[in-house]
Amino acid sequence: MDLVVVLVVCVSSFLLVLLWKQSHGKGKLPPGPTPLPIIGNVLQLNVKNISKSLSNLSKVYGPVFTLYFGMKPTVILHGYEAVKEALIDQGEEFAGRGSFPLAEKASDKFGVIFSNGKRWKDLRRFSLMTLRNFGMGKRSIEDSVQQEACTLVKELRKTNGSPCDPTFILGCAPCNVICSIIFHNHFDYKDKDFLKMMEKFNENVHIMSSPWIQICNMFPILMDYFPGSHNRFISNTNYLKKYVLEKVKEHQESLDINNPRDFIDCFLIKMEKEKHNKQTEFTTENLIMTISDLFAAGTETTSTTLRYGLLLLMKHPEVTAKVQEEIDRVIGRQRSPSMQDRGNMPYMDAVVHEIQRVIDLIPTNLPHSVTRDVKFRNYLIPKGTNILISLTSVHNNDKEFPNPEAFDPGHFLDESGNFKKSDYFMAFSAGKRSCMGEGLARMELFIFLTTILQKFTLKPLVEPKDINTTPANNGFASVPHSFQLRFIPI
């Protein structure tokens, strides 16, 4: 028995020395709670709501502190000043993608979201340029969004005012917009392949936000030896990659290099131009994963925001009534809403922003890392250190947004009722790693929500006071509970 105790003490001491070296050997990391051997600070975190745990710890250790997820240190940035200083003022140094073991396992670090260095820079530059060439942020893509809004209205009318779960209908609309850019294709809302894709996207967001995955990301070895939802996530991702590969093969057979139809054609042409470049990042693997990235980022984030937005609007009928009054006054009931209308609809614009602020869709952002040894405030953060950013702390700043827990469009209106921009609005992150599709997402949210409220009364199945707007999961993403409502034609 004494020997066992001695061994435990020795092993624990050895691991503590390793942790101490990690903290002090190469840099001067910010302070934080003392980590335990192997498990780090996991006992001080609520894996069902890590964002809330970070807020509690910041009260003790300040806006910049260090946590150990397992044996790896992660620097936490909490509050607008620290986040701005890192992502904007020192954007290049904080532009690395941090460790996200489940996503890395599924993507093999191909694609644009979870890559780093030359691969990330080349693929992001190409993707942004190609998306712009196909109309993102221009009138041409606005026409596609408006057409899709009309299709969405037709589908919602088919419910005949009966109770329905809006999850897949609201997912189909943004997915079809991104399909038009990537595949030059449009799906019927009842298409079996289309619905299966939507199901995979939706399930993966729920899986990524579950407590089990938060633990797996801290202790990746669990994914190699234990069953669990991580295997389902990888299976879903592989299904999507296989689907994309089939589309790529179809494009290869009909490719006209002088007349590219969509994103896939442009990538294939770039691959052909660089086929003799041994350092090229324009490969089939990166094509498949980049498209998967664009699909996932361009579909589920927008559809979840739309779904959550309807829930908040039903919870606050006084806001909905005021929005619909503005719609009647500015647009009327017949003409399709356009982005040009937004300048004349400050209240609707404020509502869209307030929905995004309150739901706090990605509470701790995607993990970043520093690209070199970085001096940050009075600390020295070694190259490659993970950085976790609390967007919740920015969106809940009580000086910028008085009573931040409340859903109040007035947070984005000045005293005269005009729309008021805020530097504290970071729903699309900020800096070098900000969302590539921000312009498209803003357009979709405004046009889709305005069109729905122009054509329908939202009728909940319970009293507004009984509507639950707390997230079902609050890990990677804030996901609302399933709900039903009735779309009553106006």
Sequence and secondary structure as in RCSB ss.txt:
>XXXX:A:sequence
MDLVVVLVVCVSSFLLVLLWKQSHGKGKLPPGPTPLPIIGNVLQLNVKNISKSLSNLSKVYGPVFTLYFGMKPTV
ILHGYEAVKEALIDQGEEFAGRGSFPLAEKASDKFGVIFSNGKRWKDLRRFSLMTLRNFGMGKRSIEDSVQQEAC
TLVKELRKTNGSPCDPTFILGCAPCNVICSIIFHNHFDYKDKDFLKMMEKFNENVHIMSSPWIQICNMFPILMDY
FPGSHNRFISNTNYLKKYVLEKVKEHQESLDINNPRDFIDCFLIKMEKEKHNKQTEFTTENLIMTISDLFAAGTE
TTSTTLRYGLLLLMKHPEVTAKVQEEIDRVIGRQRSPSMQDRGNMPYMDAVVHEIQRVIDLIPTNLPHSVTRDVK
FRNYLIPKGTNILISLTSVHNNDKEFPNPEAFDPGHFLDESGNFKKSDYFMAFSAGKRSCMGEGLARMELFIFLT
TILQKFTLKPLVEPKDINTTPANNGFASVPHSFQLRFIPI
>XXXX:A:secstr
 HHHHHHHHHHHHHHHHHHHHHHHTS B       BTTTBTGGGS TT HHHHHHHHHHHH SEEEEEETTEEEE
EEESHHHHHIIIIITTTTT EE   HHHHHHHTT SSSS  HHHHHHHHHHHHHHHHHTTTTSHHHHHHHHHHHH
HHHHHHHTTTT  B  HHHHHHHHHHHHHHHHTS    TT HHHHHHHHHHHHHHHHHTSHHHHHHHHSTHHHHH
S SHHHHHHHHHHHHHHHHHHHHHHHHHH  TTS  SHHHHHHHHHHHTTT TT   SHHHHHHHHHHHHHHHHH
HHHHHHHHHHHHHHH HHHHHHHHHHHHHHTTTTS   HHHHTT HHHHHHHHHHHHHHTSSTT S EE SS EE
ETTEEE TT EEEEEHHHHHT TTTSSSTTS  GGGGB TTS B   TT  TT  GGGS TTHHHHHHHHHHHHH
HHHHHEEEEESS GGG   SEEEESSSEEE    EEEEE 
